[in-house]
Amino acid sequence: MITFQKIKWKNFLSTGDHFSEIDFTKNGTNLIVGTNGTGKSTVLDALTFSLFNKPFRKINKSQLINATNEKDCLVEVEFNINGKEYLVRRSIKPNLFEIEVNGQKMHKQADDRAMQKILEENILKVNYKSFTQIVILGSSAFVPFMQLSGTNRREVIEDLLDIRIFSAMNTIIRDKIRKQKEEIQVLDLKKDNIKDKLQMQEKFIEELDNRGKENIKGKRKKIDELMSETDSYTSKNEQLQSDALDLTKEQEKVTGSSKKLRSLNNLKGKLSNKVATITKEHKFFTDNVTCPTCTQPIEESFRLNRISDAQTKAKELQSGYQELEKAIKNEEEREHLFTKLSKEITKLNNGISQNNTRISGHNRQIRDLESEIQKLTDQLANRNTEHEKLAEFNNNLQNIFKELADKKTKITYHDFAYSLLKDDGVKTKIIKKYLPFINQQVNRYLQKMDFYINFKLNEEFSETIESPIHENFSYSSFSEGEKMRIDLALLFTWREVARVKNSVNTNLLIMDEVFDSSLDGMGTDEFLKIIRYVIKDANVFVISHKPDLQEKFENVIRFEKLKGFSRMTS
């Protein structure tokens, strides 16, 4: 139970810099009275602002600050829940939101929204909408239960019956279902991946079993072919090397012909010069009997001897010259043979080099093929390992199938729980259980206010209203005074339900101007009887501008305005 103890405020709306304070525990029935504009309804705005950061009336938050002082707007409310003393402090300019528990400030959360969530969900266990349905009945900003939408009506009743936890549970289960579906998607991907690996492994093993030996046989055949060609090239090289050796030997025989030819040609030149000199001397002595230089006669015997010597030498030289030319020709033939043999030897060596290149290429291919054969041989030898891999893939696949089955089973259970926790599930069954009690209490309070109708709420929280005279009434069919009686009956009923469920049960009941317009004199008297004799667990605060009601209440709190500021008097 929430036991409200005290509230105080300053610089709030028309209240100035001095605290206004109301004790919620002092008297059973209290009348808050004052003329219009004196600030008597401020307590409603202060209470909801402190607890929910939202004034009761439609006032902007910035307008809550006293227009004269413009700062230090502060509201504090004290209450007790299950032996724990709470104080909620909220201010504007400076902005402040604090919660104290047994005199100790609660640890500040990340932001005020987080603190507000703790206050509503963990401490008060009620939100603004449900709080105002149970604690406050107002004539202006208040929206009665019967004027709420079906969704909001359900929200109020779920809060009263303390079954909104099922909605939170439903959200948790929905998140679990979503997470499990995501996990199933991941497992499906893993399953498909392992299936692909499994198929590849099976194909690989099949390749090993069916084609491994055939591949080895084909590669060995290729090696044999390459080795045969290598042997052929090797044999060709041996023949080419033998031929080259023979030619080299032949070449050695004519080695040095070039040098000898050059010597012979030099000798030929010298011999040609000597022949020319002898020929010139022969012609000189043949043609001249006197010396052309000194004009003296040449001795005839000398001249003839010279001519004879010249002729003899000429013949000798001529014979030597012919032999020399023969020798030159012979050496020229030897030199030509040397060059020819060199070309043939080079050709043979080129052939040997080409064959060596082919042999190297073949040897490289043979090594590669032998390596491939070894690899295939190892793979064939390790087929057991490959079968173990296949078995591992199968095992992993079976585990994933099992995990998928488990998760799908969990989803089935969660789906079932989710369906139970939906609005038309367990919550509806609980609501069905309490609807007769709710309808009974509403009609009981209506009868105490001399309003004899049969009021019923169904599972969709739509009303059915019957009277002794008419059937199928609706809430909107009634006068304002009759609507007020229904609203009061529902308010009292909600408090009774809260008391039974101990959900948002509280000692506080505040009503704003319920007597001022909607209730006639008879209705007022009946209402006072109810709050005095029936609603015994509540301290009732009635706000009104009618001074003639003062004698009917145990305590009167008066509001007045002085120099533009509201203040309380008693």
JOPEQUI-V169984 format. One line per field, one symbol per residue. phi: phi as a letter, one per 30 degrees, with the letter a starting at -180 (. if undefined). psi: psi as a letter, one per 20 degrees, with the letter a starting at -180 (. if undefined). burial: b if it has 9 or more other C-alpha atoms within 8 Angstrom, else e. Layout:
BEGIN
phi->???
psi->???
burial->???
END
This chain:
BEGIN
phi->.ccdcabbabhchddddcdcbbcdcdbdcbccbldejdjdddeddddddddbhaddddbdeddddedddiahdbbbbcabbhicccbcbbbbhddabbbcbhicddeddeaddddddddddccdhaceddeddccbbcccddceedcddedddedddddddhcdedddddddddddddddddddddddddedddeddddddddddddddccdddddeddddddedddddddddddddddddddddddddddddcdjdddddddddddddddddddddddddedddddbcbdddciddcddddddddddeddddddddddddddddddddddddddddddddddddedddddddddddddddddddddddddddddddddddcddddddedddddddddddeddddddddddddddddeddddecceeddddedceedddddeddddddchccbccbccdciccbbbbecbchdbeddcddddddddddddeddddddddddhdbdbdcbbbchdcdbccdddddddddddddccddcbcccccaccddcdddbdbbcccbcbhicdacbb
psi->poopgqqqqqkocipbipppppoiigqgpppoqrrpjijhjhhghgghghhjkoqgrnpqhhihpphghjrloppppprpolippqpppprpmqppoqpqolippqppagrhhgghgggghhfhlqrgghghhhhpoqifipoqgijqrhghgggghhggjljihhgghggghghgggghhghhgghgggghghgghggggghgggggghighgggghhhghgggghghggghggghgghhgghgghgghhhhjpjhgghhhgghghggghhggghgggggghghhipiqphgijqqppghgghghgggggghggghgghgghghggggghhgggggggghggggggghggggghhgggggghggggghhggggghggghhkhgghhggghgggghghgggggggghhgghgghgggghhirhjcgghggghhigggghggghghghhjknnropppahjkqqppqrhgqrlrrgiirrhghhgggggggghghhgghggikfkpqipoppokhihghpagghgghghgghhhgmijqopoppqjoiiihiiqhqppqprpokipqqqq.
burial->bbbbbbbbbbbbbbbbeebbeeebbebbbbbbbbeeebbbeeebbbbbbbbbebbbeeeeeebbbbeebbbbbbbbbbbbbeeebbbbbbbbeeeebbbbbeeeeeeeeeeeebbbbbbbbeebbbbeebbbbbbbbbeeebebbeebebeebbbbebbbbbbbebbebbeebbebbeebeeebeebeebbeebbebbeebbeebbbbbebbbeebeebbeebeebbeebeebbebbeebbebbeebbebbeebeebbebbeebbeebeebbebbeebbebbeebbeebebeeeeeebeeeebbebbeebbebbeebbeebeebbebbeebbebbebbeebbebbeebbebbeebbebbeebbebbeebbeebeebbebbeebeebbebbeebbebbeebbeebeebeeebeebbebbebbbebbbbbbebbeebeebbebbbebbbbbebbbbbebbbebebbbbbeeeeebbbeebeebbbbbbbbbbbbbbbebbbebbbbbbbbbbbbbbbbebbbeebbebbbbbbbeebeebbbbbbbbeeeeeeebbebbbbbbeeebbbbee
END
